[in-house]
Each structure stands twice: as structure tokens, then as C-alpha cells.
Amino acid sequence: MRNKYLLGTDIGTQGTKTVLVNPDGKIISSAFSEYDVIKPKPSWAEQWPDVWVKA
């Protein structure tokens, strides 16, 4: 019988977090990768989607 797991990913403003859990909700593994927010002008904020993918 194969084990079943759930993978959740949160792409946030400051970083990306991914969590692997089993069907009972027990966390098997998790990881967080931080990235910068580009601020080219006052009150502006930018991010490039390729940075999220690399995270």
C-alpha cells in the first residue's frame, strides 16, 4: 500500500513556506525560503513570480 501525503504551499510577501503532512495532520517536513521585496519608489512594492518558483 502506498503512503499518502498532503503538500501545502503558501506564497507570501516575505517568503514561501511549504509543508508536507500525512493524512492524520502530522507534519513530516517543512521549509521556508525568504525573498526580498523590490521598492523602486516610495509606496511601491514589486516581486517577480520567478523568484517564488525558485524559492
C-alpha positions as CSV (number, residue, x, y, z in Angstrom):
1,M,0.0,0.0,0.0
2,R,1.3,3.5,-0.8
3,N,1.6,6.2,1.8
4,K,-0.5,9.3,1.1
5,Y,0.7,12.8,1.9
6,L,-0.6,16.3,1.5
7,L,1.7,19.1,0.3
8,G,0.7,22.7,1.1
9,T,2.5,25.8,-0.2
10,D,2.0,29.4,1.0
11,I,3.5,32.1,-1.3
12,G,3.6,35.1,0.9
13,T,5.0,38.7,0.7
14,Q,8.2,37.9,2.6
15,G,8.8,34.3,1.6
16,T,7.4,30.9,0.6
17,K,6.6,28.1,3.0
18,T,5.9,24.5,2.1
19,V,4.7,21.8,4.5
20,L,4.3,18.0,3.9
21,V,1.8,16.3,6.2
22,N,0.3,12.8,6.5
23,P,-3.5,12.2,6.4
24,D,-3.6,12.5,10.2
25,G,-2.2,16.0,10.0
26,K,1.3,15.2,11.4
27,I,3.9,17.4,9.9
28,I,6.5,15.3,8.1
29,S,8.7,18.1,6.8
30,S,8.5,21.9,6.3
31,A,10.7,24.5,4.6
32,F,10.8,28.3,4.4
33,S,12.6,30.4,1.8
34,E,12.8,34.2,2.2
35,Y,13.0,36.7,-0.6
36,D,13.2,40.4,-1.0
37,V,10.5,42.9,-2.0
38,I,11.7,45.4,-4.6
39,K,10.9,49.0,-3.7
40,P,11.7,51.1,-6.7
41,K,9.8,54.2,-5.5
42,P,8.2,55.3,-2.2
43,S,4.9,53.5,-1.6
44,W,5.7,51.0,-4.4
45,A,6.4,47.3,-3.9
46,E,7.2,44.7,-6.6
47,Q,8.1,41.0,-6.8
48,W,8.9,38.7,-9.7
49,P,7.0,35.4,-9.9
50,D,10.1,33.5,-11.0
51,V,11.5,34.3,-7.5
52,W,8.5,32.5,-6.0
53,V,9.2,29.4,-8.2
54,K,12.9,29.3,-7.3
55,A,12.0,29.6,-3.6
